[in-house]
Amino acid sequence: MRRRNRMHTRILGVDFFSGTLEQALASIEHGGLIVVPAAPALKNLTHDRMYREALLGADLAITDSAFMVMVWNFLQGDDLQRLSGLKYQRQLLQQESFRRPGNTVWVMAGKHSAGRNLDYLASLGITVPEECIYMAPMYGEQVEDTDLRDLIDQQRPNHVVITIGGGSQEKLGYYLKQHLSYLPAIHCTGAAIAFLSGDQVHIPGWADKFYMGWLVRSLSDPMQFIPRYWEARKLLQLIVRYRERLPATIEESSAIPTSITIG
């Protein structure tokens, strides 16, 4: 059974965007939190409270997870289309407002990544002023960053791109949405720019199109990515059990009595 509301499909309580790429970009033209959840992070909906709140509080959730889309379509008989974060990032780089110097703040994962990413942006004719580059620290389970908040409030860009890892980026984006004095477009696209810049393994267009990006990453670094994608199998259990409903948290599940005794 489909749960569609115009251009959204509800999966595990999250309203995923099911329109076109152009419609997605148009929907956040005036700001909003954009998340690109991957399967290895989505499985954490039951026990990572801040991640859960970030997805529920997003203005646009993109169907980047090929695994989620395939499982959903098989179970529901649906025809939900995948919108990859890589494709979204490519199109974003072509937007005039995004390319304007000083109109985008980049949150980088580290100096090495920043160097690769900035060189790539320069090759596209995109100039990023130094004051619009922020090196993210290592965040814990609770993600807060007053320095980044103050920088964005001072610069007031129309766009913020968060290139750190999945799970943390959504939390940081949601923190910014809650604490900034205005709402820019906050793009939690993670490694998408790294795939383009060469900071991470290049994912060919055909691999992204045919849902094979995970395989390319796994072959490039088996020790890191194979365990990560193997853990993503837990998402299957959640979708089978809850479908469109928000999964119960671990605390909620433990509070449900397993039996009823009649005295």
N, C-alpha and C positions, 0 to 999 in steps of 0.2 A: 504493500500500500504506500502510495506516495504521500509525502508531507511537503507540499510546495506552497509557497506564498509569494506569487509573482516570480521574483528572481532569486528565491532562497529555498534551500532544502535543509530541513532540520535533521541533524545527525548527532546523537548523544547530547542533545540539548543545545547544540551550537547551530546557529543559522548560517550555513555555508552558502556563499554566493554561487548562483547557478546561471548567471547571465554571461554575456560576452566580455572579452577583455576590455573593449572600448567602453562598455557600460560600467565595468568595475572602476576604471579610471575616472569616469565622469561622476560616479557616485561619491568620490572623496575629493572632488575638485575644491571644495571649501573646507577641507580638513576632516580628520577622523583617524582612528586607530585601525591599521591594516595588519592582520596576522596571517601567517602562512604555515599552519600547523603541519608538522611531519608525523608520521606514524609512531616513531620511537618516543615522541613527546606526548602524543595524544593518549597513549596508554596510561599516562600519569593523572588523568582526570579524577581518579578516585582518591588519590592521596596527596596531591599537590594543590593546596587550597589557593595559593596566589596565582598559579598557572590557570586553574579552573576559572577564577574570577576574571582573569585577563581575557580568556576566550569568550566568556559570556558578555564581557564589557566592550568587546571590539565592535567597530562600526562596519568592518568588512572582513570576513573570514574566507580565505581562498582555498579551493579544493586542490591543494598541491599534492596531497598524499595519494599516490596511485593505488596503494594497497587499500586504503579506505574506500576509494571510489569503486574499485573492482568488487570488494566485499559487499558494499551497499547495493550496487546494481544487481549482483547475483541474488541476494536475499530478497530484495524488494521488487525485482523485475523492472527497475527504473532505467533511465538512460542518462543519468547524471554525467556531465562532461568534466574532465579534469582541466583545471587552469593552473599550470605550473608556475611556481615562484620565479623560475628562470625566465620564462616567457614574459611574465609580468615585469621583471626587472629590465629586460631588454626594451620593452615598450616605454617604460618609465624614463629611461635614459634619452628617449627621443622627444620628450615633452619640453616645450619651450620654457615654461615656468621652472621646471626642474633643472634645466641647463644654465639658467641665469646665474652668474657669479654672486655668491652671497645669499642665494635663495634656498640653499639646501645645507643642512648640517649633517655631517657624516660621523657616526659613532663607530669607530674602528676597533677591531679585536686586539690589535697590537701594532708595533712599529713596522714589523716586516710586512704584515698584511696591508697596512696603510700605504706603504711604499708601492707595493704591487698594484693596489687598487687605484691609487692616485695617478700612477703612470698610465694605466689603462684609460682612466677618465680623460687624461690629457690627450691621449691618442684620438679620442672622440671629439676633441675640441671643447671639453668641459673643464673650466678652471675652478678649482676649489680653494678659496682664500684660507690662510692658515688658521684664522679665528673660527673657521667653520669645520675644523677637524678636531674630534675629541677621542682620546685614547681611553677606552673603557677599562676600569679596574676589574679584578676578579670578583664577581658577585657571589654571595651566598644564596641560601634558599629564599631569604627575604631580600628583595631587590629594591634599593632606594639609592638615589644619587642626586644630592642637592647641588653639587657643582655643575652637573649637566643641565639640570633644571634651570639654574641661574644663567648659564651660558645661552641656552635657547631663548629664555625670556629677554635677555639683553640683545641678541641678534635678531630675534623674531623672524626666522625664515618661514617660508610656506611649506617646506618639506624637511623631515628628519628621517634619515635612513639608519637603521640599526643593523649592523653586520655581525653581531656576536652570535653565539650558539643558540640552537633551538631550546626552548624551555625558559632560558634567561631573557631572551630578547622580548618575548611577549610580556613578561612581568615588568621589564623596564619600560616598554611602550605604554602599558597600562598605568604604571606609576606616573609617567609624564602626562598622560591624559588627565589624570586626577589632580595634578599639582601645578601644571603650567597655568599662566595667567590668560592664555588663549589656546586655541586648538589648531595646530598645524596638521598636515597629513603626516602621520607617523608610520613609516613603512618598516615592518619587522620582517625583512627579507633574508636575513641571515647570510648564508654562504653563497647566495645567488651571484653577487658581484665577484666573489672569489673564483667561481667557475669560469667567469668571463675574463678575469684579469690574469689567470694562471697561478693565483695564490693557492688554489686547490686544483685537483685534476679537472681537465677540460671535459665537459659533457657535450658530446655532439648533438646537433638538433634532432637527428633520428632517434638517439637514445632517449632524449627527453620526450619526444612525441610518442614513442612506443613503451613508455613506462619503464625504461631500463636504466635510469640514472643511478638507482641503488646498486645495480650490478657493476657499473663503471667505477663507482666509488669503492665498492668492496674489492674489486680486482686491484685497485690502486694502493689500497692499504688494508689487507685482510684482517690483520690483528685489531685494528680500530673499528672497522665498519661491520664486519660480519657479526660480532657479538651484539652490536647495536641494533642491526636489522633483525636479528634473531629474537631479540627482546620484543620487537614490534609485533610479534605474533599474538601477544596478549590483547592487542586491539581487536582482533577477531572475536574473542570471547565477549568483549564489551558490546560490540555491535550486535552480535547474535542475541545477547540477553536483553539489551535496552533499546535497540533500534533508534527511534527518534527521541527517546526519553533521556534526560540527564541522569547519568549513573549515580547511584548512591555512593557517598564517601565511605571510607573504611570505618569511620566512627559511626555513621548512620547504620551501616550493615551490621556492626557488632551490637548495636542497640536493639535490633529486631529480634524478638524472641523466636527461637527455633521450634518451640512446642508450647502448647497451652495445656495446663493441668486443671482439670475440673474437680473441685473439692466436694 
